[in-house]
Amino acid sequence: MEPVSTPQTPPLKHSRAGIASVIVPISFIAFSSLLMRFGIIALDIGAVFVVFLGIFGGVPLGFILAIIGLVQKNKKKDFAIIGFILNGVALLFAIWIWVG
């Protein structure tokens, strides 16, 4: 009697949208930190530019990519969850720049 073999499912891959949702807020925070380091954000127009770029550009894009990564079937959700959290941090960072 031969053993019955069960079909093997391939290992899940990471969602590309989830990976991108991690890259977007990290690049925004790094870019903003460099601008702050060199004093460019100290000018009012620099702060407005960074906040506008973050709140109306990168953060919504990052949230959308994270949500896409979370709803994809047969994909790992790790990067999408991390991206969702990092986009929240980037949003708070942009608000901090704007208020501070």
HUVEN-V956411 format. One record per residue. N is the residue number from 1. RES is the residue in one small letter. PHI is phi as a letter, one per 20 degrees, with the letter a starting at -180 (NA if undefined). Layout:
<<N/RES/PHI> <N/RES/PHI>>
This chain:
<<1/m/NA> <2/e/e> <3/p/f> <4/v/e> <5/s/e> <6/t/e> <7/p/f> <8/q/e> <9/t/e> <10/p/f> <11/p/f> <12/l/f> <13/k/d> <14/h/f> <15/s/f> <16/r/f> <17/a/f> <18/g/f> <19/i/f> <20/a/f> <21/s/f> <22/v/e> <23/i/f> <24/v/g> <25/p/f> <26/i/f> <27/s/f> <28/f/f> <29/i/f> <30/a/f> <31/f/f> <32/s/f> <33/s/f> <34/l/f> <35/l/f> <36/m/f> <37/r/f> <38/f/e> <39/g/m> <40/i/f> <41/i/f> <42/a/g> <43/l/f> <44/d/f> <45/i/f> <46/g/f> <47/a/f> <48/v/f> <49/f/f> <50/v/f> <51/v/f> <52/f/f> <53/l/f> <54/g/f> <55/i/f> <56/f/d> <57/g/d> <58/g/f> <59/v/f> <60/p/f> <61/l/f> <62/g/f> <63/f/f> <64/i/f> <65/l/f> <66/a/f> <67/i/f> <68/i/f> <69/g/f> <70/l/f> <71/v/e> <72/q/f> <73/k/e> <74/n/l> <75/k/c> <76/k/f> <77/k/d> <78/d/g> <79/f/f> <80/a/f> <81/i/f> <82/i/f> <83/g/f> <84/f/f> <85/i/f> <86/l/f> <87/n/f> <88/g/f> <89/v/f> <90/a/f> <91/l/f> <92/l/f> <93/f/f> <94/a/f> <95/i/f> <96/w/f> <97/i/f> <98/w/f> <99/v/f> <100/g/f>>
